[in-house]
Amino acid sequence: MNTKTTMLAVGLLLMMVVGCLIVPGPRGRPEILAPPLPSVVWLETEPYYVNGGYTYYYRNNNWYYSHQRSGPWVELPRDRYPKETRYRDRGNNHEPEHSPKHDRR
């Protein structure tokens, strides 16, 4: 392969990879998808989990993600949900009795 062909192949490969990670967001803005959660997520007393530079928020059996704990929150696609969500201090997978102040999506 010559240099031009290699550069073209690398450019096309990069466009394909980026195209898999960016989806339309609110009002047509592109939004980057967060990485999938592990199979089992263990939460402490609060419903937050940090992984891969993202903060995940669990509420009413739904997951949201953001770059910051203060939001804004984006709904996580179901194919990226964990198989199980558990709380360390309770030994079960129920949600906490309280909700955080910033229940924004």
C-alpha positions in Angstrom: 0.0 0.0 0.0 1.2 3.5 -0.7 0.9 6.4 1.7 -2.2 7.9 0.2 -4.1 4.7 0.4 -3.0 4.1 4.0 -4.1 7.7 5.0 -7.4 7.2 3.2 -8.0 3.9 5.0 -7.1 5.3 8.4 -9.4 8.4 7.8 -12.4 6.1 6.8 -11.8 3.9 9.8 -11.8 6.9 12.2 -15.0 8.2 10.7 -16.7 4.8 11.2 -15.5 4.6 14.8 -16.7 8.1 15.6 -20.0 7.5 13.8 -20.7 4.6 16.2 -20.1 6.7 19.3 -22.0 9.9 18.4 -25.8 9.9 18.3 -28.3 12.8 17.8 -28.9 14.5 21.1 -31.6 17.0 22.2 -32.5 19.6 19.6 -30.3 17.9 17.0 -27.0 18.4 18.9 -24.6 15.5 18.7 -24.2 13.6 21.9 -21.5 11.1 22.8 -22.7 7.9 24.4 -21.2 6.8 27.7 -19.5 3.4 27.9 -21.6 0.5 29.0 -21.8 -0.2 32.7 -20.3 -3.5 34.1 -22.6 -6.5 34.6 -23.0 -5.8 38.3 -23.0 -2.2 39.7 -22.5 -1.8 43.5 -23.8 1.5 44.8 -23.0 3.1 48.1 -25.8 4.9 50.0 -26.3 7.4 47.1 -27.4 6.3 43.7 -24.3 7.4 41.8 -21.6 5.4 40.1 -18.5 6.7 38.4 -16.9 4.9 35.5 -14.8 5.9 32.4 -15.0 9.7 33.1 -18.8 9.6 33.4 -21.1 9.8 36.4 -24.1 7.5 36.3 -27.3 8.1 38.3 -29.8 5.4 39.1 -33.4 6.3 39.7 -36.7 4.4 39.3 -34.9 1.5 37.6 -33.5 3.8 35.0 -29.9 5.0 34.4 -28.7 8.4 33.4 -25.3 9.7 32.7 -23.4 13.0 32.7 -19.8 14.3 32.7 -20.5 15.9 36.1 -22.5 14.9 39.1 -24.5 18.1 38.9 -25.8 17.2 35.4 -27.3 17.7 32.9 -28.4 14.1 32.9 -29.0 12.1 29.7 -30.9 8.8 29.6 -28.6 5.9 29.2 -29.6 3.5 26.4 -30.9 0.2 27.8 -28.3 -1.9 26.0 -25.7 -0.2 28.3 -27.5 -1.0 31.6 -25.9 -3.4 34.1 -27.6 -6.8 34.6 -27.8 -6.1 38.3 -27.8 -3.1 40.6 -27.0 -3.6 44.2 -26.5 -1.4 47.3 -23.5 -2.3 49.5 -25.0 -1.2 52.9 -28.3 -3.0 52.4 -27.5 -6.3 50.8 -30.3 -5.9 48.2 -30.9 -4.1 45.0 -33.6 -1.7 46.1 -33.4 2.1 45.6 -32.7 4.4 48.4 -35.5 6.1 50.3 -34.3 9.6 49.3 -33.9 11.3 46.0 -31.1 13.7 45.2 -31.9 17.4 44.8 -31.0 17.4 41.1 -33.4 14.9 39.6 -32.8 16.4 36.2 -32.6 14.6 32.9 
